[in-house]
Amino acid sequence: MSKSKKIILAISLVAVVALLWWSFSSKEEESKVEFVTAKVVLGEIGNSVTATGTIEPVTEVEVGTQVSGIIDHIYVDYNSVVKKGQLIAEMDKITLESELLSARAQYSGNKAEYEYQQKLYDRNTVLHEKELISETDYEQSVYNYQRSKSAYEQSSAALAKAERNLSYATITSPIDGVVTSRSVEEGQTVASGFSTPTLFTIAADLTKMQVVADVDEADIANVAEGNYVVFTVDAYPNDEFIGIVKQVRLGSTIGETTTTTSNTVVTYEVVISAENPELKLKPRLTANASIYTLFKGNVITVPAMALYFTPNPEVAKGYTIVDCQAPQKVWTLKDKTFTAIPVEIGLSDGIRTEIISGLAEGDEIVTDMNFIEKTMPQMGASQERSPFMPQHPGSKKK
């Protein structure tokens, strides 16, 4: 073989080796592990149960009438602000006034008869004591007196009833508040039967509202008066409203589930008081509430996932790991050194956990890691991968 051919063969072998090296080295190009850190912060934390309820005024009165008749005048409408004793409607009074005149006439006649029979009875009593009249005449006077007295008392009661019925025709507001409902129109006939017909509904002070929420029987044992509540309404999806549990009612409600089985759901009503200074909360809105059965504010918290992180020596190559023996610990990362910090934990809501001791506000801890694997150079992109996912053939974790 000539010298020139030997040189060409040597160059070819070097080129092949270089190509093979580049191919394998590009596939096994260095991968990168990124560790996610978070600051220790002061915050609020708690355990909660969820419930759905309805917004209601704290005080709401249904105004009706106890007499039948025609609505003659209406002086208020929806959203009218009313004062206690204010005239809000009147019924036709002609029939009621006629009944009152008849009752007065009957009362006057019975009163006159009663007074006459009383005088006659008093005189016959004196004569009877002196044995100047017969026993029969005396008994007749007693009988007439008692009948007249009974008729007089009956007519007196009928007169009082007629006067009261006439007063019912003038309908006034029983409280200071706002008219939230009007069920009648002028000229409409209302009939009082076994139940009083509702004409208006008046709510007092809409700046103070309440949520009547249904809590499942599995959660009700943890709910108590004074619990902190956060709730939302669909009308204002970006707003959160604050409330306090005011009452846990003992009466339960049994409802059917929506499944194909015949299971029943038992719920208990929980009353939640809430301030409404901007009048955003309107009666009968649906509220989705989180009732905090345990709540702490201004406590040191960390992401709950930080307590489950442990550096893997196989993944964290090139890092120093300083561990400790503790039931609960978190990890810090500084100058490529992982250091375990023993901590005492408190309340947890599954997202954040209270740290009672071991950390201070502002400390930085490791919460997770991301495995960044670079693809072939000719693809010109990098890809984030989990270190626990299956690798492509020829790839290697660093």
HELIX and SHEET records of a PDB file:
HELIX    1   1 LYS A    3  LYS A   27  1                                  25    
HELIX    2   2 ILE A   94  GLU A  129  1                                  36    
HELIX    3   3 GLU A  135  TYR A  168  1                                  34    
HELIX    4   4 ILE A  220  ASN A  222  5                                   3    
HELIX    5   5 ALA A  304  TYR A  308  5                                   5    
HELIX    6   6 PRO A  377  MET A  379  5                                   3    
SHEET    1   A 3 LYS A  32  LYS A  39  0                                        
SHEET    2   A 3 GLU A 364  LYS A 374 -1                                        
SHEET    3   A 3 SER A 382  ARG A 385 -1                                        
SHEET    1   B 8 VAL A  81  VAL A  82  0                                        
SHEET    2   B 8 GLY A 177  ARG A 182 -1                                        
SHEET    3   B 8 THR A 198  ASP A 216 -1                                        
SHEET    4   B 8 VAL A  41  GLY A  64 -1                                        
SHEET    5   B 8 THR A 286  PRO A 303 -1                                        
SHEET    6   B 8 TYR A 228  VAL A 233 -1                                        
SHEET    7   B 8 TYR A 236  GLU A 256 -1                                        
SHEET    8   B 8 THR A 264  GLU A 275 -1                                        
SHEET    1   C 7 VAL A  81  VAL A  82  0                                        
SHEET    2   C 7 GLY A 177  ARG A 182 -1                                        
SHEET    3   C 7 THR A 198  ASP A 216 -1                                        
SHEET    4   C 7 VAL A  41  GLY A  64 -1                                        
SHEET    5   C 7 THR A 286  PRO A 303 -1                                        
SHEET    6   C 7 ARG A 352  SER A 357 -1                                        
SHEET    7   C 7 GLU A 344  SER A 348 -1                                        
SHEET    1   D 4 THR A 170  THR A 172  0                                        
SHEET    2   D 4 LEU A  87  MET A  91 -1                                        
SHEET    3   D 4 GLY A  69  ILE A  74 -1                                        
SHEET    4   D 4 THR A 189  VAL A 190 -1                                        
SHEET    1   E 3 THR A 320  VAL A 322  0                                        
SHEET    2   E 3 THR A 337  PRO A 342  1                                        
SHEET    3   E 3 LYS A 329  LYS A 334 -1                                        
END                                                                             
